[in-house]
């Protein structure tokens, strides 16, 4: 079963994707005995010049990025709830989708 942070982010992402059905995306489950399992949300580049926009959901951490750059979101003693961390990561994902012309806004 997914951890609460992953579930909170997935809820936000699935609501967003329902409102943007034209966004080409894929959920990928990546299994690893050494690094731990993760779930990736990957948006397919819409032009050859567009970077791939992604979110990687690990236990207690979400990595959001485009191309080779990324930001990590986790609590690490800051007193944030899983929902707050998920919202921060989701907001960054939407920013990247806008910055890279996947969506308007």
N, C-alpha and C positions, 0 to 999 in steps of 0.2 A: 504494500500500500504506500502511496505517495505521502511525503511529509506535509504538514500544514502549510508551509510556505509555497511548495509546489502547487498544492490544491488551490490556494488563494490566487496565485498568478494565473493558473489555467482557467479559473472562473472568469477573471477579467479578460483574458485573451479570447476565450470562446465567445463571450458576449460581443466583443469588438469584431471578431471575425464574422459573426452572424450579421452585423450591420455593414460589413464590407465584403460581400460574397465574391467580388471579382478579384480580390487579392489572392494570388497564387502562393500557396504555402503548404507545408508538410510538417506533421508531427513525427519525430523519429525517436524511438527508444534505443538507446545505446547501452549495451551491457558490457561491464568490465569488472572482472574480479579484482583487479589491482587498483583502479582509480574510483571504483564505485559506479553504480548505474546512474544514468541521467536521461532526461527527456529534452530533446531539442525542438524548438519551433523555428523553422527556416522558411524565409520568404524568398521565392525564386526571383532572381534579377529580371527586370522587365526590359532592359537594354543591355547590350554587351558591355557598356561602360558602367552600369549600375553595380554597386557592391551587393553581395548577399547580406541581408539583414537577418539577425538571429537572436534567439534567447536560449540559453542552456540552463536547465533546471536541475540542480544537484541538491542533495540533502543540506538544507540550511543556507544555500547560496544560489543566486541567480546571476548569470553573466549575460549581458546584453551588448550587442555590437553590430558593426557593419564593416565588411571587409576584414582587414587585419587589426582594427582597433576595437576595444571593448571596455566596458565598465562592469565592476562587480558590485553586487548589492547583497548585504547581509546585516544582521543585527550586531554581532560581536560586542555585546555589552553596552550598546547605546540605548537600551530600553525600548526599542521599537517592537511593535507586534508583528506577527507574520503578515498580516493584512497591510500594514504600513510599508513594510519592506517590499512586498509584492506590488503595491501601488507605485512606489518610487521606480522600481524596475520597469513596470508597465509604461509609466509616463515617458521614460527614456526610450523605450521601444517605439512608441508612437512618434516621439521627436525624430528618431532616426528614419522612420518611414516617411515622414514629411520632408526632412532634409534631403532625402535621396529620391524624392518625387514618386514614391510608391502610392501616396495619398496626397490630396490637396489639403491646404489649411495653413 
